Amino acid sequence: MNLSTLRHFSCSGKRGKPCFLFRRVFCAVLSTALIFALTGCSRGYISSYNDNISRSSFSLTAVSADFSGRTELFAKDMCVPGEGAALNIGKNYASALFDLDGGITVIENNITDRIYPASTTKIMTALLAIKYGDMDTMLKASSSVAGLEWEAQRIGIEPGDKMTLDQALHYLMVYSANDAAILIAEHIGGTYDKFIDMMNQEAARLGATCTHFVNPHGLHDKDHYTTAYDLFLIFQECLKYEKFRELIKLNYYSTVFHDKDGNIRAIEVPSTDNYLLGTAKAPANITVIGGKTGTTNQAGSCLIILSHNSSNREFVSVVLGAEDSPALYESMNKLLRQERDYAD
């Protein structure tokens, strides 16, 4: 392999430059080595306190091989870039449709290009909270929750306020509350900076090698980026957890928590997903389960969702960098029509 070939396996730091498919080369080399070695909806939620229940979860993924002279390939049943069709689905920067059941990338546009993720970042924050947190642990807000930029989405958590991890997680995913993201990050990581390290370590573990996080919420930073494909890998991992699937279905959330003086605060919030609110309609015979939105000036309008067609086949759809909300849902519906008509 010459030097010019090697250059194709680097991730560009500029939006619009491709992050080429090192993963596929690595998988092919690894699989070959193994072969030679082994052969000669109203879906709202109302919550209240209960911190007497202990929960934990553990997940283990194994790579298996049979012993009849063949090895199960590393990338078997894995959606990968390069196999999907290109389709112009509207005014956006990156888009993709993944068939989860078949492990197939159906549609792809710019899915390995670096792009700002906005609040779709919060799926990683939720993943780490679910993996490592006890939902009934009581969290106490530090002064960091008051340091957000004034226009940032928030529920108004103040220093000294107390709520459970479960409540904070609901505010994070349903309403995309940035102050809830900080509250979760400081609890799960021990410190804010350690949580950011956890985010990047988890991204690397999942193969999201063109992703770099610097915050738990997705407010703009030039060094905070991902790709449509990396975001899919993270979302796919999230879907292994029933808790995550429950969260993304909700079209509102209502709960009470306590402020620093012990007074009760009651805050009800709507979903940020127009499909769940009913202001956007999916194509006929498509059911949108839910997902995560994101919007900043630099990232545009973003959305990643889980849905299924009339055959109950599951798909993940991603649109990043749409120029506005109408363009976002127009683009997403074009992907969903491909899902409706898809047959492997």
ABEGO torsion letter per residue (X at the ends): XBAAAAAAABBBABBGBBBBBAAAAAAAAAAAAAAAAABXXBABBBBBBBAABBBBBBBBBBBBBBAAGBBBBAABGBBBBGABBBBBAEBBABBBBBBAAAGBBABBBGAABBBBAEAAAAAAAAAAAAAABBAABBBBBBAAAAABBAABBBAGBBBGBBBBAAAAAAAAAAAGBAAAAAAAAAAAAGBAAAAAAAAAAAAAAAGBAABBBABAAGBBBAABBBBAAAAAAAAAAAAABAAAAAAAABABBBBBBBBAAGBBBBBBBBBABAAAAGABBBBBGBBBAEBBBBBBAAAEBBBBBBBBBAAGBBBBBBBBGBABAAAAAAAAAAAAAAAAABBX
